[in-house]
Every structure is written in structure tokens, then in C-alpha cells.
Amino acid sequence: WREIQRYANEIQVRWVMSIEQDVICPPMTIDTLLNVACYINAPFVTHRYPYHFGVKNTYQGLGCTLILRELLNQAMDMNEKENLVEGCIYQCAVQSSHASLTNLLDIKHLDGTLRYWQYEKETDPRVIYPPEYAALDAQVIH
């Protein structure tokens, strides 16, 4: 995230789009998120997507998120103390206008090789995941 922030500031972009490697977005994703952001004047717009392995409900990470560069800078300043980038970005987002979209776009979340990429042993212990993962956790190959 530091390198993304550095480059965004260097070239003075207005927006940063975060699409994670296991999230597949349809062609109109960027246009849709920009339209929502401009319509409601929100510096942060995210679109929820399915959990891995078909677990019901949706996951809201930074896998499909449009962030105003100034909000990213504010979050990264906060991250100097907290050291949890995603949490800092969300904390800054909820302090201003923001939107969290669900089922507007057909976003896919690819499954890994029987692993939850975001729940490695190295995952920050402050990250909390739903109880329905407890049963699946026994099947995960470490």
C-alpha cells in the first residue's frame, strides 16, 4: 500500500482503484463505482462480493474498491500508528460519505487451492472472520 500511495501522489491521480488478484470484475466496474462516487460525493465506494467456496453472504474487503487519493493518504498516516491498512482505510471511509454496493455488478471471487488467502497464519490477529468459517477451517490445508 505504501508503494501504491507513493505512486498515486507522484502522478497526482484523483482516485485509486483496488481490485485484488482473486476478484473478477465486469467491464463496467470502474465506470459504475466512479458514477456512484460522483453522484453522492463519496471518497470511498466498495462493492461486496461472494465469500470463497460459496459460503453464503458477501465479503467486503478492498478487493473491489474505489478510494479518493486524499482518503488513502489520511488512512496511511493513521496506519503509521495502527499498522493495519484495511482497518485504517475503513475507519477513514466511515468518517465521511461512503457507499457499499451489493449485487449491483456480477463480481466473482475465485477460489484458491483449498486455502483462504486472507486467513494465513500470518494474518493480523485483529482480523475477525465469521463463525461459519470454523467448520471449514478444519478442511484448510496449511
VMD Tcl script that builds the backbone (N, CA, C; Angstrom):
set m [mol new atoms 426]
animate dup $m
set s [atomselect $m all]
$s set {name element resname resid chain x y z} {
  {N N TRP 1 A 0.810 -1.199 0.000}
  {CA C TRP 1 A 0.000 0.000 0.000}
  {C C TRP 1 A 0.848 1.256 0.000}
  {N N ARG 2 A 2.021 1.195 0.651}
  {CA C ARG 2 A 2.903 2.381 0.648}
  {C C ARG 2 A 3.351 2.720 -0.770}
  {N N GLU 3 A 3.680 1.704 -1.556}
  {CA C GLU 3 A 4.125 1.950 -2.926}
  {C C GLU 3 A 2.984 2.489 -3.780}
  {N N ILE 4 A 1.783 1.979 -3.582}
  {CA C ILE 4 A 0.615 2.488 -4.302}
  {C C ILE 4 A 0.386 3.950 -3.936}
  {N N GLN 5 A 0.469 4.254 -2.646}
  {CA C GLN 5 A 0.293 5.630 -2.186}
  {C C GLN 5 A 1.369 6.539 -2.776}
  {N N ARG 6 A 2.607 6.089 -2.742}
  {CA C ARG 6 A 3.715 6.900 -3.269}
  {C C ARG 6 A 3.493 7.230 -4.740}
  {N N TYR 7 A 3.146 6.204 -5.532}
  {CA C TYR 7 A 2.962 6.398 -6.962}
  {C C TYR 7 A 1.739 7.279 -7.252}
  {N N ALA 8 A 0.648 7.068 -6.534}
  {CA C ALA 8 A -0.558 7.881 -6.727}
  {C C ALA 8 A -0.262 9.357 -6.445}
  {N N ASN 9 A 0.525 9.625 -5.414}
  {CA C ASN 9 A 0.899 11.011 -5.104}
  {C C ASN 9 A 1.868 11.572 -6.140}
  {N N GLU 10 A 2.767 10.730 -6.610}
  {CA C GLU 10 A 3.754 11.182 -7.600}
  {C C GLU 10 A 3.086 11.637 -8.888}
  {N N ILE 11 A 2.132 10.872 -9.378}
  {CA C ILE 11 A 1.479 11.231 -10.638}
  {C C ILE 11 A 0.180 12.014 -10.426}
  {N N GLN 12 A -0.147 12.290 -9.150}
  {CA C GLN 12 A -1.287 13.149 -8.787}
  {C C GLN 12 A -2.628 12.651 -9.326}
  {N N VAL 13 A -2.875 11.335 -9.195}
  {CA C VAL 13 A -4.184 10.826 -9.598}
  {C C VAL 13 A -5.230 11.257 -8.583}
  {N N ARG 14 A -6.459 11.316 -9.013}
  {CA C ARG 14 A -7.548 11.676 -8.098}
  {C C ARG 14 A -8.052 10.445 -7.362}
  {N N TRP 15 A -8.107 9.288 -8.039}
  {CA C TRP 15 A -8.677 8.070 -7.500}
  {C C TRP 15 A -7.683 6.919 -7.554}
  {N N VAL 16 A -7.816 5.989 -6.610}
  {CA C VAL 16 A -7.073 4.732 -6.618}
  {C C VAL 16 A -8.106 3.611 -6.632}
  {N N MET 17 A -7.958 2.686 -7.580}
  {CA C MET 17 A -8.877 1.548 -7.679}
  {C C MET 17 A -8.153 0.314 -7.194}
  {N N SER 18 A -8.758 -0.392 -6.228}
  {CA C SER 18 A -8.182 -1.614 -5.687}
  {C C SER 18 A -9.017 -2.805 -6.159}
  {N N ILE 19 A -8.391 -3.660 -6.981}
  {CA C ILE 19 A -9.019 -4.913 -7.406}
  {C C ILE 19 A -8.021 -6.017 -7.079}
  {N N GLU 20 A -8.378 -6.882 -6.135}
  {CA C GLU 20 A -7.463 -7.932 -5.708}
  {C C GLU 20 A -7.332 -9.014 -6.770}
  {N N GLN 21 A -6.256 -9.782 -6.688}
  {CA C GLN 21 A -5.918 -10.769 -7.712}
  {C C GLN 21 A -6.944 -11.888 -7.838}
  {N N ASP 22 A -7.761 -12.122 -6.842}
  {CA C ASP 22 A -8.752 -13.199 -6.901}
  {C C ASP 22 A -10.171 -12.687 -7.091}
  {N N VAL 23 A -10.315 -11.421 -7.469}
  {CA C VAL 23 A -11.626 -10.816 -7.692}
  {C C VAL 23 A -11.735 -10.476 -9.183}
  {N N ILE 24 A -12.780 -10.993 -9.828}
  {CA C ILE 24 A -13.002 -10.762 -11.254}
  {C C ILE 24 A -14.198 -9.830 -11.395}
  {N N CYS 25 A -13.955 -8.665 -11.996}
  {CA C CYS 25 A -14.981 -7.636 -12.135}
  {C C CYS 25 A -15.428 -7.531 -13.594}
  {N N PRO 26 A -16.710 -7.214 -13.826}
  {CA C PRO 26 A -17.181 -7.000 -15.194}
  {C C PRO 26 A -16.615 -5.697 -15.760}
  {N N PRO 27 A -16.688 -5.532 -17.082}
  {CA C PRO 27 A -16.080 -4.354 -17.737}
  {C C PRO 27 A -16.531 -2.995 -17.216}
  {N N MET 28 A -17.757 -2.835 -16.760}
  {CA C MET 28 A -18.262 -1.525 -16.348}
  {C C MET 28 A -18.011 -1.199 -14.871}
  {N N THR 29 A -17.166 -1.949 -14.211}
  {CA C THR 29 A -16.958 -1.765 -12.766}
  {C C THR 29 A -16.422 -0.378 -12.426}
  {N N ILE 30 A -15.362 0.027 -13.075}
  {CA C ILE 30 A -14.754 1.325 -12.755}
  {C C ILE 30 A -15.741 2.458 -13.037}
  {N N ASP 31 A -16.419 2.408 -14.194}
  {CA C ASP 31 A -17.419 3.434 -14.519}
  {C C ASP 31 A -18.519 3.483 -13.468}
  {N N THR 32 A -18.991 2.306 -13.054}
  {CA C THR 32 A -20.076 2.237 -12.073}
  {C C THR 32 A -19.653 2.849 -10.742}
  {N N LEU 33 A -18.490 2.451 -10.248}
  {CA C LEU 33 A -18.023 2.977 -8.964}
  {C C LEU 33 A -17.758 4.481 -9.043}
  {N N LEU 34 A -17.189 4.955 -10.149}
  {CA C LEU 34 A -16.971 6.398 -10.320}
  {C C LEU 34 A -18.294 7.156 -10.366}
  {N N ASN 35 A -19.283 6.616 -11.073}
  {CA C ASN 35 A -20.592 7.276 -11.141}
  {C C ASN 35 A -21.222 7.392 -9.761}
  {N N VAL 36 A -21.159 6.320 -8.980}
  {CA C VAL 36 A -21.715 6.355 -7.620}
  {C C VAL 36 A -20.957 7.382 -6.776}
  {N N ALA 37 A -19.630 7.345 -6.836}
  {CA C ALA 37 A -18.806 8.268 -6.046}
  {C C ALA 37 A -19.132 9.722 -6.378}
  {N N CYS 38 A -19.258 10.029 -7.651}
  {CA C CYS 38 A -19.542 11.414 -8.052}
  {C C CYS 38 A -20.976 11.813 -7.733}
  {N N TYR 39 A -21.911 10.880 -7.884}
  {CA C TYR 39 A -23.322 11.190 -7.640}
  {C C TYR 39 A -23.590 11.535 -6.173}
  {N N ILE 40 A -22.962 10.797 -5.261}
  {CA C ILE 40 A -23.210 11.059 -3.834}
  {C C ILE 40 A -22.038 11.772 -3.163}
  {N N ASN 41 A -21.045 12.168 -3.966}
  {CA C ASN 41 A -19.873 12.874 -3.454}
  {C C ASN 41 A -19.178 12.071 -2.348}
  {N N ALA 42 A -18.878 10.816 -2.669}
  {CA C ALA 42 A -18.257 9.908 -1.697}
  {C C ALA 42 A -16.801 9.633 -2.064}
  {N N PRO 43 A -15.883 9.771 -1.112}
  {CA C PRO 43 A -14.472 9.478 -1.381}
  {C C PRO 43 A -14.131 7.994 -1.306}
  {N N PHE 44 A -15.137 7.150 -1.034}
  {CA C PHE 44 A -14.899 5.720 -0.857}
  {C C PHE 44 A -16.127 4.946 -1.310}
  {N N VAL 45 A -15.945 4.087 -2.314}
  {CA C VAL 45 A -17.041 3.245 -2.802}
  {C C VAL 45 A -16.492 1.835 -2.959}
  {N N THR 46 A -17.174 0.882 -2.345}
  {CA C THR 46 A -16.762 -0.509 -2.453}
  {C C THR 46 A -17.943 -1.344 -2.919}
  {N N HIS 47 A -17.634 -2.457 -3.575}
  {CA C HIS 47 A -18.673 -3.393 -3.985}
  {C C HIS 47 A -18.389 -4.732 -3.327}
  {N N ARG 48 A -19.371 -5.229 -2.588}
  {CA C ARG 48 A -19.214 -6.526 -1.922}
  {C C ARG 48 A -19.165 -7.638 -2.964}
  {N N TYR 49 A -18.592 -8.775 -2.583}
  {CA C TYR 49 A -18.501 -9.918 -3.485}
  {C C TYR 49 A -18.596 -11.196 -2.661}
  {N N PRO 50 A -18.854 -12.349 -3.297}
  {CA C PRO 50 A -19.090 -13.589 -2.545}
  {C C PRO 50 A -17.858 -14.053 -1.765}
  {N N TYR 51 A -18.119 -14.728 -0.650}
  {CA C TYR 51 A -17.041 -15.395 0.079}
  {C C TYR 51 A -16.447 -16.500 -0.783}
  {N N HIS 52 A -15.303 -16.986 -0.395}
  {CA C HIS 52 A -14.699 -18.157 -1.044}
  {C C HIS 52 A -15.555 -19.390 -0.825}
  {N N PHE 53 A -15.486 -20.312 -1.745}
  {CA C PHE 53 A -16.103 -21.632 -1.645}
  {C C PHE 53 A -17.603 -21.580 -1.427}
  {N N GLY 54 A -18.262 -20.529 -1.937}
  {CA C GLY 54 A -19.707 -20.469 -1.909}
  {C C GLY 54 A -20.347 -20.274 -0.553}
  {N N VAL 55 A -19.572 -19.861 0.459}
  {CA C VAL 55 A -20.160 -19.591 1.768}
  {C C VAL 55 A -21.134 -18.429 1.595}
  {N N LYS 56 A -22.321 -18.561 2.156}
  {CA C LYS 56 A -23.362 -17.545 1.965}
  {C C LYS 56 A -22.932 -16.188 2.521}
  {N N ASN 57 A -23.625 -15.170 2.077}
  {CA C ASN 57 A -23.396 -13.759 2.404}
  {C C ASN 57 A -22.303 -13.194 1.516}
  {N N THR 58 A -21.907 -11.984 1.786}
  {CA C THR 58 A -20.892 -11.342 0.961}
  {C C THR 58 A -19.743 -10.857 1.825}
  {N N TYR 59 A -18.608 -10.707 1.172}
  {CA C TYR 59 A -17.401 -10.268 1.849}
  {C C TYR 59 A -17.094 -8.850 1.405}
  {N N GLN 60 A -16.706 -8.014 2.321}
  {CA C GLN 60 A -16.344 -6.651 1.964}
  {C C GLN 60 A -14.915 -6.409 2.396}
  {N N GLY 61 A -14.039 -6.576 1.458}
  {CA C GLY 61 A -12.646 -6.247 1.704}
  {C C GLY 61 A -12.301 -5.091 0.794}
  {N N LEU 62 A -11.048 -4.962 0.441}
  {CA C LEU 62 A -10.640 -3.922 -0.501}
  {C C LEU 62 A -10.499 -4.502 -1.904}
  {N N GLY 63 A -11.100 -5.671 -2.134}
  {CA C GLY 63 A -10.974 -6.372 -3.408}
  {C C GLY 63 A -11.602 -5.670 -4.582}
  {N N CYS 64 A -12.572 -4.818 -4.345}
  {CA C CYS 64 A -13.218 -4.038 -5.400}
  {C C CYS 64 A -13.620 -2.695 -4.799}
  {N N THR 65 A -12.659 -1.791 -4.720}
  {CA C THR 65 A -12.869 -0.535 -4.005}
  {C C THR 65 A -12.247 0.644 -4.744}
  {N N LEU 66 A -12.987 1.725 -4.789}
  {CA C LEU 66 A -12.506 2.982 -5.353}
  {C C LEU 66 A -12.274 3.939 -4.185}
  {N N ILE 67 A -11.055 4.499 -4.104}
  {CA C ILE 67 A -10.658 5.320 -2.958}
  {C C ILE 67 A -10.097 6.647 -3.468}
  {N N LEU 68 A -10.607 7.736 -2.951}
  {CA C LEU 68 A -10.036 9.040 -3.258}
  {C C LEU 68 A -8.614 9.093 -2.693}
  {N N ARG 69 A -7.680 9.619 -3.468}
  {CA C ARG 69 A -6.271 9.620 -3.047}
  {C C ARG 69 A -6.082 10.306 -1.693}
  {N N GLU 70 A -6.803 11.376 -1.431}
  {CA C GLU 70 A -6.664 12.070 -0.160}
  {C C GLU 70 A -7.090 11.185 1.012}
  {N N LEU 71 A -8.132 10.367 0.800}
  {CA C LEU 71 A -8.556 9.446 1.850}
  {C C LEU 71 A -7.488 8.375 2.075}
  {N N LEU 72 A -6.886 7.893 0.992}
  {CA C LEU 72 A -5.795 6.914 1.126}
  {C C LEU 72 A -4.637 7.520 1.908}
  {N N ASN 73 A -4.277 8.763 1.627}
  {CA C ASN 73 A -3.195 9.426 2.373}
  {C C ASN 73 A -3.529 9.532 3.860}
  {N N GLN 74 A -4.767 9.903 4.157}
  {CA C GLN 74 A -5.199 10.012 5.552}
  {C C GLN 74 A -5.111 8.647 6.242}
  {N N ALA 75 A -5.565 7.612 5.563}
  {CA C ALA 75 A -5.532 6.261 6.142}
  {C C ALA 75 A -4.098 5.779 6.345}
  {N N MET 76 A -3.223 6.068 5.411}
  {CA C MET 76 A -1.840 5.626 5.544}
  {C C MET 76 A -1.134 6.377 6.671}
  {N N ASP 77 A -1.498 7.639 6.908}
  {CA C ASP 77 A -0.966 8.364 8.068}
  {C C ASP 77 A -1.426 7.695 9.363}
  {N N MET 78 A -2.698 7.321 9.409}
  {CA C MET 78 A -3.236 6.629 10.578}
  {C C MET 78 A -2.558 5.266 10.743}
  {N N ASN 79 A -2.232 4.627 9.642}
  {CA C ASN 79 A -1.622 3.295 9.659}
  {C C ASN 79 A -0.233 3.303 10.293}
  {N N GLU 80 A 0.424 4.453 10.326}
  {CA C GLU 80 A 1.739 4.549 10.977}
  {C C GLU 80 A 1.642 4.102 12.433}
  {N N LYS 81 A 0.504 4.373 13.063}
  {CA C LYS 81 A 0.308 4.006 14.469}
  {C C LYS 81 A -0.363 2.643 14.607}
  {N N GLU 82 A -1.330 2.348 13.746}
  {CA C GLU 82 A -2.153 1.137 13.878}
  {C C GLU 82 A -1.540 -0.091 13.209}
  {N N ASN 83 A -0.877 0.097 12.073}
  {CA C ASN 83 A -0.284 -0.972 11.275}
  {C C ASN 83 A -1.308 -2.014 10.827}
  {N N LEU 84 A -2.445 -1.553 10.388}
  {CA C LEU 84 A -3.473 -2.416 9.822}
  {C C LEU 84 A -4.175 -1.609 8.720}
  {N N VAL 85 A -3.623 -1.679 7.505}
  {CA C VAL 85 A -4.038 -0.797 6.420}
  {C C VAL 85 A -5.535 -0.864 6.152}
  {N N GLU 86 A -6.094 -2.062 5.958}
  {CA C GLU 86 A -7.501 -2.176 5.614}
  {C C GLU 86 A -8.389 -1.550 6.689}
  {N N GLY 87 A -8.082 -1.808 7.940}
  {CA C GLY 87 A -8.854 -1.219 9.032}
  {C C GLY 87 A -8.777 0.294 9.035}
  {N N CYS 88 A -7.604 0.837 8.775}
  {CA C CYS 88 A -7.446 2.299 8.742}
  {C C CYS 88 A -8.208 2.913 7.574}
  {N N ILE 89 A -8.186 2.252 6.418}
  {CA C ILE 89 A -8.931 2.767 5.271}
  {C C ILE 89 A -10.420 2.789 5.585}
  {N N TYR 90 A -10.940 1.693 6.159}
  {CA C TYR 90 A -12.361 1.662 6.505}
  {C C TYR 90 A -12.704 2.695 7.577}
  {N N GLN 91 A -11.834 2.881 8.543}
  {CA C GLN 91 A -12.109 3.862 9.593}
  {C C GLN 91 A -12.199 5.265 9.002}
  {N N CYS 92 A -11.298 5.608 8.103}
  {CA C CYS 92 A -11.355 6.923 7.449}
  {C C CYS 92 A -12.596 7.033 6.564}
  {N N ALA 93 A -12.961 5.936 5.895}
  {CA C ALA 93 A -14.119 5.960 4.997}
  {C C ALA 93 A -15.412 6.225 5.740}
  {N N VAL 94 A -15.612 5.584 6.882}
  {CA C VAL 94 A -16.885 5.745 7.593}
  {C C VAL 94 A -17.012 7.116 8.254}
  {N N GLN 95 A -15.929 7.847 8.338}
  {CA C GLN 95 A -15.987 9.198 8.899}
  {C C GLN 95 A -16.474 10.216 7.877}
  {N N SER 96 A -16.631 9.778 6.620}
  {CA C SER 96 A -17.118 10.680 5.574}
  {C C SER 96 A -18.171 9.931 4.761}
  {N N SER 97 A -18.622 10.549 3.706}
  {CA C SER 97 A -19.599 9.908 2.840}
  {C C SER 97 A -18.962 8.694 2.175}
  {N N HIS 98 A -19.681 7.579 2.155}
  {CA C HIS 98 A -19.163 6.370 1.528}
  {C C HIS 98 A -20.329 5.506 1.057}
  {N N ALA 99 A -20.024 4.561 0.174}
  {CA C ALA 99 A -21.066 3.662 -0.322}
  {C C ALA 99 A -20.518 2.248 -0.363}
  {N N SER 100 A -21.358 1.309 0.011}
  {CA C SER 100 A -21.028 -0.111 -0.069}
  {C C SER 100 A -22.120 -0.774 -0.902}
  {N N LEU 101 A -21.771 -1.166 -2.111}
  {CA C LEU 101 A -22.743 -1.725 -3.048}
  {C C LEU 101 A -22.802 -3.246 -2.915}
  {N N THR 102 A -23.985 -3.803 -3.131}
  {CA C THR 102 A -24.171 -5.252 -3.086}
  {C C THR 102 A -25.049 -5.679 -4.251}
  {N N ASN 103 A -24.606 -6.685 -5.002}
  {CA C ASN 103 A -25.372 -7.288 -6.097}
  {C C ASN 103 A -25.727 -6.324 -7.234}
  {N N LEU 104 A -25.010 -5.224 -7.341}
  {CA C LEU 104 A -25.224 -4.325 -8.470}
  {C C LEU 104 A -24.475 -4.850 -9.692}
  {N N LEU 105 A -23.270 -5.359 -9.465}
  {CA C LEU 105 A -22.433 -5.913 -10.521}
  {C C LEU 105 A -22.218 -7.406 -10.275}
  {N N ASP 106 A -21.954 -8.127 -11.347}
  {CA C ASP 106 A -21.695 -9.568 -11.236}
  {C C ASP 106 A -20.199 -9.784 -10.980}
  {N N ILE 107 A -19.806 -9.669 -9.722}
  {CA C ILE 107 A -18.407 -9.799 -9.340}
  {C C ILE 107 A -18.154 -11.220 -8.852}
  {N N LYS 108 A -17.074 -11.808 -9.328}
  {CA C LYS 108 A -16.704 -13.178 -8.957}
  {C C LYS 108 A -15.514 -13.142 -8.005}
  {N N HIS 109 A -15.482 -14.088 -7.076}
  {CA C HIS 109 A -14.378 -14.239 -6.131}
  {C C HIS 109 A -13.803 -15.632 -6.353}
  {N N LEU 110 A -12.628 -15.712 -6.963}
  {CA C LEU 110 A -12.051 -17.004 -7.305}
  {C C LEU 110 A -11.635 -17.763 -6.056}
  {N N ASP 111 A -11.786 -19.067 -6.128}
  {CA C ASP 111 A -11.355 -19.938 -5.041}
  {C C ASP 111 A -9.929 -20.387 -5.296}
  {N N GLY 112 A -9.123 -20.399 -4.240}
  {CA C GLY 112 A -7.740 -20.859 -4.338}
  {C C GLY 112 A -7.686 -22.380 -4.295}
  {N N THR 113 A -6.530 -22.915 -4.013}
  {CA C THR 113 A -6.372 -24.360 -3.936}
  {C C THR 113 A -6.647 -24.812 -2.515}
  {N N LEU 114 A -7.939 -24.809 -2.146}
  {CA C LEU 114 A -8.395 -25.199 -0.817}
  {C C LEU 114 A -7.779 -24.368 0.290}
  {N N ARG 115 A -7.548 -23.096 0.028}
  {CA C ARG 115 A -6.980 -22.198 1.031}
  {C C ARG 115 A -7.751 -20.889 1.026}
  {N N TYR 116 A -7.812 -20.267 2.179}
  {CA C TYR 116 A -8.340 -18.908 2.258}
  {C C TYR 116 A -7.124 -17.993 2.279}
  {N N TRP 117 A -6.893 -17.306 1.178}
  {CA C TRP 117 A -5.694 -16.496 1.073}
  {C C TRP 117 A -5.601 -15.456 2.172}
  {N N GLN 118 A -6.725 -14.898 2.564}
  {CA C GLN 118 A -6.679 -13.821 3.553}
  {C C GLN 118 A -6.593 -14.337 4.979}
  {N N TYR 119 A -6.639 -15.643 5.192}
  {CA C TYR 119 A -6.613 -16.171 6.559}
  {C C TYR 119 A -5.399 -17.071 6.775}
  {N N GLU 120 A -4.244 -16.600 6.423}
  {CA C GLU 120 A -2.998 -17.329 6.650}
  {C C GLU 120 A -2.604 -17.228 8.113}
  {N N LYS 121 A -1.634 -18.030 8.535}
  {CA C LYS 121 A -1.149 -17.963 9.911}
  {C C LYS 121 A -0.596 -16.578 10.229}
  {N N GLU 122 A -0.107 -15.878 9.193}
  {CA C GLU 122 A 0.483 -14.555 9.390}
  {C C GLU 122 A -0.555 -13.441 9.445}
  {N N THR 123 A -1.832 -13.771 9.225}
  {CA C THR 123 A -2.872 -12.748 9.241}
  {C C THR 123 A -2.904 -12.048 10.599}
  {N N ASP 124 A -3.062 -10.760 10.571}
  {CA C ASP 124 A -3.116 -9.967 11.794}
  {C C ASP 124 A -4.209 -10.519 12.709}
  {N N PRO 125 A -3.917 -10.763 13.972}
  {CA C PRO 125 A -4.913 -11.349 14.879}
  {C C PRO 125 A -6.137 -10.458 15.097}
  {N N ARG 126 A -6.081 -9.187 14.720}
  {CA C ARG 126 A -7.233 -8.306 14.877}
  {C C ARG 126 A -8.280 -8.527 13.791}
  {N N VAL 127 A -7.916 -9.295 12.746}
  {CA C VAL 127 A -8.870 -9.599 11.686}
  {C C VAL 127 A -9.810 -10.685 12.196}
  {N N ILE 128 A -11.089 -10.427 12.111}
  {CA C ILE 128 A -12.096 -11.369 12.618}
  {C C ILE 128 A -12.890 -11.899 11.435}
  {N N TYR 129 A -13.107 -13.199 11.403}
  {CA C TYR 129 A -13.905 -13.746 10.329}
  {C C TYR 129 A -15.120 -14.480 10.889}
  {N N PRO 130 A -16.152 -14.670 10.040}
  {CA C PRO 130 A -17.430 -15.206 10.508}
  {C C PRO 130 A -17.324 -16.604 11.093}
  {N N PRO 131 A -18.206 -16.946 12.047}
  {CA C PRO 131 A -18.178 -18.258 12.692}
  {C C PRO 131 A -18.403 -19.405 11.725}
  {N N GLU 132 A -19.111 -19.161 10.606}
  {CA C GLU 132 A -19.343 -20.260 9.668}
  {C C GLU 132 A -18.044 -20.774 9.048}
  {N N TYR 133 A -16.950 -20.017 9.176}
  {CA C TYR 133 A -15.661 -20.490 8.682}
  {C C TYR 133 A -15.032 -21.522 9.613}
  {N N ALA 134 A -15.480 -21.582 10.849}
  {CA C ALA 134 A -14.871 -22.500 11.828}
  {C C ALA 134 A -14.923 -23.937 11.314}
  {N N ALA 135 A -16.059 -24.368 10.776}
  {CA C ALA 135 A -16.183 -25.729 10.268}
  {C C ALA 135 A -15.309 -25.940 9.042}
  {N N LEU 136 A -15.213 -24.922 8.208}
  {CA C LEU 136 A -14.399 -25.039 7.001}
  {C C LEU 136 A -12.919 -25.012 7.322}
  {N N ASP 137 A -12.555 -24.338 8.413}
  {CA C ASP 137 A -11.154 -24.168 8.776}
  {C C ASP 137 A -10.447 -25.504 8.947}
  {N N ALA 138 A -11.165 -26.514 9.420}
  {CA C ALA 138 A -10.557 -27.832 9.619}
  {C C ALA 138 A -10.165 -28.461 8.289}
  {N N GLN 139 A -10.810 -28.041 7.203}
  {CA C GLN 139 A -10.518 -28.599 5.882}
  {C C GLN 139 A -9.383 -27.864 5.173}
  {N N VAL 140 A -8.994 -26.728 5.691}
  {CA C VAL 140 A -7.967 -25.906 5.033}
  {C C VAL 140 A -6.605 -26.571 5.188}
  {N N ILE 141 A -5.880 -26.643 4.101}
  {CA C ILE 141 A -4.531 -27.218 4.122}
  {C C ILE 141 A -3.534 -26.122 4.421}
  {N N HIS 142 A -2.775 -26.281 5.506}
  {CA C HIS 142 A -1.783 -25.264 5.853}
  {C C HIS 142 A -0.416 -25.673 5.395}
}
mol reanalyze $m
mol bondsrecalc $m
mol representation Tube
mol addrep $m
